[in-house]
């Protein structure tokens, strides 16, 4: 499927038809704005970096390559940096983007061999359509942790891509709230032996479509990965989660696991869970599991006998699911905001 517009020279806001997570979308392409390479002040020792530093890495998009190109060609802002070899950044690098002023964001995180860094990216504001992309290159023995918080309203497209070297490790967490439809993808390429990738997503969907496509592709021996998803469905939300563990030839001794836990608090909500394990190598270990349902009637009755209402019980259980995802935020003010947002959505449902 080809774009109807030439995205490298967009003079005005226009429409493009793209294939996203397997379905066609008529996407509004925001008017091009002046590029801002970095917004936040980087810690000492961390260097600014242009996306050209990633040219040698083989990145892939779980959503669509066309969407990835669209975002990177039209980004109006982005957090782009390089952590030098062996350097360790003690405090998380934090950046907030407002969709109203920066509707297209492209982030670049490059950790050289042995480097360690944590990043917190928060997306807020409201835009008819917003696009957020993050690419991570972790060289041998590098350790990278990325937490993305989606609080913006409107139609949101979020693309995450990573390439991992030998013995590199990646922890990627996503917290998804806000109003409107969400289309998110993540593609972790485990290229090095003994590397590890753990992806965890928590979603609270109360309206619109939530469509997630996550792929961990193993290329090297003894690599390990996890895909963990948990969430709460309210109102008339329609959620699809596709999780794929793909063991390519040469990935002998690799291990992958994926699981999803879905709590449905509305009779009108729709859930689709699609776990998949692909094996192109014999000596691998892949597993998947899905748990979908409402709050157990016995548990609900027990909580009510302790003086909690049905709404309070639903809120308590939902916040318990959120708590695991909050462990990666490391920002008390933001953590409290997320709890209050979740509480308000559940009570009003």
JOFEN-V751705 format. One record per residue. N is the residue number from 1. RES is the residue in three letters. NEAR is the number of other C-alpha atoms within 12 Angstrom. D_LAST is the distance of its C-alpha to the last C-alpha in Angstrom with 1 decimal. Layout:
n=<N;N>
res=<RES;RES>
near=<NEAR;NEAR>
d_last=<D_LAST;D_LAST>
//
This chain:
n=<1;2;3;4;5;6;7;8;9;10;11;12;13;14;15;16;17;18;19;20;21;22;23;24;25;26;27;28;29;30;31;32;33;34;35;36;37;38;39;40;41;42;43;44;45;46;47;48;49;50;51;52;53;54;55;56;57;58;59;60;61;62;63;64;65;66;67;68;69;70;71;72;73;74;75;76;77;78;79;80;81;82;83;84;85;86;87;88;89;90;91;92;93;94;95;96;97;98;99;100;101;102;103;104;105;106;107;108;109;110;111;112;113;114;115;116;117;118;119;120;121;122;123;124;125;126;127;128;129;130;131;132;133;134;135;136;137;138;139;140;141;142;143;144;145;146;147;148;149;150;151;152;153;154;155;156;157;158;159;160;161;162;163;164;165;166;167;168;169;170;171;172;173;174;175;176;177;178;179;180;181;182;183;184;185;186;187;188;189;190;191;192;193;194;195;196;197;198;199;200;201;202;203;204;205;206;207;208;209;210;211;212;213;214;215;216;217;218;219;220;221;222;223;224;225;226;227;228;229;230;231;232;233;234;235;236;237;238;239;240;241;242;243;244;245;246;247;248;249;250;251;252;253;254;255;256;257;258;259;260;261;262;263;264;265;266;267;268;269;270;271;272;273;274;275;276;277;278;279;280;281;282;283;284;285;286;287;288;289;290;291;292;293;294;295;296;297;298;299;300;301;302;303;304;305;306;307;308;309;310;311;312;313;314;315;316;317;318;319;320;321;322;323;324;325;326;327;328;329;330;331;332;333;334;335;336;337;338;339;340;341;342;343;344;345;346;347;348;349>
res=<UNK;UNK;UNK;UNK;UNK;UNK;UNK;UNK;UNK;UNK;UNK;UNK;UNK;UNK;UNK;UNK;UNK;UNK;UNK;UNK;UNK;UNK;UNK;UNK;UNK;UNK;UNK;UNK;UNK;UNK;UNK;UNK;UNK;UNK;UNK;UNK;UNK;UNK;UNK;UNK;UNK;UNK;UNK;UNK;UNK;UNK;UNK;UNK;UNK;UNK;UNK;UNK;UNK;UNK;UNK;UNK;UNK;UNK;UNK;UNK;UNK;UNK;UNK;UNK;UNK;UNK;UNK;UNK;UNK;UNK;UNK;UNK;UNK;UNK;UNK;UNK;UNK;UNK;UNK;UNK;UNK;UNK;UNK;UNK;UNK;UNK;UNK;UNK;UNK;UNK;UNK;UNK;UNK;UNK;UNK;UNK;UNK;UNK;UNK;UNK;UNK;UNK;UNK;UNK;UNK;UNK;UNK;UNK;UNK;UNK;UNK;UNK;UNK;UNK;UNK;UNK;UNK;UNK;UNK;UNK;UNK;UNK;UNK;UNK;UNK;UNK;UNK;UNK;UNK;UNK;UNK;UNK;UNK;UNK;UNK;UNK;UNK;UNK;UNK;UNK;UNK;UNK;UNK;UNK;UNK;UNK;UNK;UNK;UNK;UNK;UNK;UNK;UNK;UNK;UNK;UNK;UNK;UNK;UNK;UNK;UNK;UNK;UNK;UNK;UNK;UNK;UNK;UNK;UNK;UNK;UNK;UNK;UNK;UNK;UNK;UNK;UNK;UNK;UNK;UNK;UNK;UNK;UNK;UNK;UNK;UNK;UNK;UNK;UNK;UNK;UNK;UNK;UNK;UNK;UNK;UNK;UNK;UNK;UNK;UNK;UNK;UNK;UNK;UNK;UNK;UNK;UNK;UNK;UNK;UNK;UNK;UNK;UNK;UNK;UNK;UNK;UNK;UNK;UNK;UNK;UNK;UNK;UNK;UNK;UNK;UNK;UNK;UNK;UNK;UNK;UNK;UNK;UNK;UNK;UNK;UNK;UNK;UNK;UNK;UNK;UNK;UNK;UNK;UNK;UNK;UNK;UNK;UNK;UNK;UNK;UNK;UNK;UNK;UNK;UNK;UNK;UNK;UNK;UNK;UNK;UNK;UNK;UNK;UNK;UNK;UNK;UNK;UNK;UNK;UNK;UNK;UNK;UNK;UNK;UNK;UNK;UNK;UNK;UNK;UNK;UNK;UNK;UNK;UNK;UNK;UNK;UNK;UNK;UNK;UNK;UNK;UNK;UNK;UNK;UNK;UNK;UNK;UNK;UNK;UNK;UNK;UNK;UNK;UNK;UNK;UNK;UNK;UNK;UNK;UNK;UNK;UNK;UNK;UNK;UNK;UNK;UNK;UNK;UNK;UNK;UNK;UNK;UNK;UNK;UNK;UNK;UNK;UNK;UNK;UNK;UNK;UNK;UNK;UNK;UNK;UNK;UNK;UNK;UNK;UNK;UNK;UNK;UNK;UNK;UNK;UNK;UNK;UNK;UNK>
near=<16;17;25;18;22;21;31;18;16;22;15;17;21;21;21;25;24;29;24;32;32;20;16;18;24;19;30;33;39;32;26;29;22;16;22;24;23;29;25;23;17;24;22;17;19;31;25;29;24;24;30;18;23;28;15;11;23;21;32;30;36;37;36;35;27;30;45;38;27;43;40;32;29;36;41;34;35;40;42;39;38;42;39;26;24;22;25;26;28;16;19;24;36;29;29;31;38;28;33;22;28;35;41;45;49;43;47;41;48;48;45;34;28;26;33;37;41;35;44;37;43;36;41;33;25;25;30;26;36;46;51;49;48;46;48;52;51;48;38;31;28;41;40;47;40;44;39;45;39;45;37;37;30;31;36;42;50;48;47;47;46;48;47;47;39;32;30;40;44;48;37;44;39;45;46;45;46;35;32;31;36;42;45;45;45;48;45;50;46;51;40;33;30;29;42;45;50;41;46;41;45;43;51;51;47;37;30;29;34;43;39;47;42;48;44;51;48;46;37;34;31;28;44;45;47;41;48;40;44;41;47;48;42;39;26;24;33;32;37;34;40;37;44;37;46;40;39;27;21;25;35;26;26;40;39;41;36;39;35;36;32;37;37;36;36;25;17;18;29;30;35;26;31;26;31;28;31;26;27;21;24;18;20;31;29;35;28;28;24;27;23;23;22;26;27;18;14;12;18;23;17;16;22;17;13;13;13;18;17;24;23;21;30;37;33;24;29;38;33;22;29;39;23;22;34;33;20;31;35;22;23;13;12;27;25;18;20;32;28;18;28;40;27;23;28;32;23;17;26>
d_last=<38.5;40.0;38.5;39.5;40.2;42.3;39.9;42.6;43.5;40.5;41.7;38.6;35.0;35.1;33.5;34.2;33.4;32.7;32.0;28.9;28.0;30.0;28.8;30.1;28.3;29.6;29.0;29.6;32.1;32.0;35.3;37.4;37.6;40.2;39.8;39.0;40.1;38.6;36.6;36.6;39.8;40.7;42.0;45.7;47.1;44.2;45.4;44.0;44.0;43.9;42.2;45.8;46.0;43.8;46.0;47.8;44.6;43.3;39.6;37.4;34.0;31.6;30.0;33.3;36.4;36.2;32.9;34.4;37.5;35.5;33.7;36.8;38.9;36.7;35.2;35.3;34.7;34.8;35.5;38.7;40.9;43.3;43.9;47.6;49.1;48.7;46.8;43.8;41.3;40.3;37.2;34.3;34.7;31.5;30.7;27.8;27.7;26.1;25.3;26.4;29.9;30.3;28.5;30.7;31.4;33.8;34.3;37.4;37.8;41.3;42.4;46.1;47.6;46.7;44.4;41.2;38.2;34.5;32.4;28.9;27.6;24.6;23.4;21.7;21.9;21.2;23.4;23.4;24.6;25.3;27.5;27.9;30.7;32.1;35.3;36.8;40.4;41.3;45.0;46.8;45.5;43.0;39.7;36.7;33.1;30.5;26.9;24.8;21.6;19.7;17.7;19.1;17.3;18.9;20.5;21.7;24.6;25.6;28.9;30.3;33.9;36.2;39.7;41.0;44.7;46.6;44.9;42.2;38.7;35.3;32.0;29.2;25.6;22.6;19.2;16.9;13.9;13.9;12.9;15.0;17.0;18.7;22.1;23.7;26.9;29.2;32.8;34.8;38.5;40.2;43.7;45.5;46.6;44.9;41.9;38.4;34.9;31.6;28.4;25.0;21.6;18.2;15.2;11.5;10.7;7.6;10.2;13.9;16.4;16.9;20.6;22.5;26.3;28.1;31.8;34.2;37.7;40.6;44.0;46.0;47.1;45.2;42.0;38.7;35.1;31.6;28.4;25.4;21.8;18.6;15.0;11.4;9.9;6.4;6.2;9.9;11.2;14.8;16.5;20.2;22.1;25.9;27.8;31.6;34.4;37.7;41.0;43.7;47.5;48.7;45.7;47.5;46.2;42.7;39.5;36.0;32.8;29.3;26.3;22.5;19.9;16.6;13.7;11.6;8.5;8.2;11.4;11.3;11.4;15.1;17.0;20.6;22.6;26.2;28.4;32.0;35.2;38.3;41.7;44.7;46.4;47.5;47.2;43.5;40.6;37.2;34.3;30.7;28.0;24.4;22.1;19.0;17.1;14.6;15.1;18.6;19.0;21.9;20.1;17.2;20.1;22.0;19.4;18.9;22.7;22.7;20.8;17.2;14.4;12.1;9.2;12.1;13.4;10.5;10.6;14.4;14.7;12.7;14.7;17.7;17.4;17.1;20.2;22.6;21.8;22.1;25.7;26.9;25.6;28.4;27.1;25.9;24.5;22.5;21.4;20.0;18.3;16.6;15.5;14.2;12.3;10.7;10.0;8.5;6.1;5.2;5.5;3.8;0.0>
//
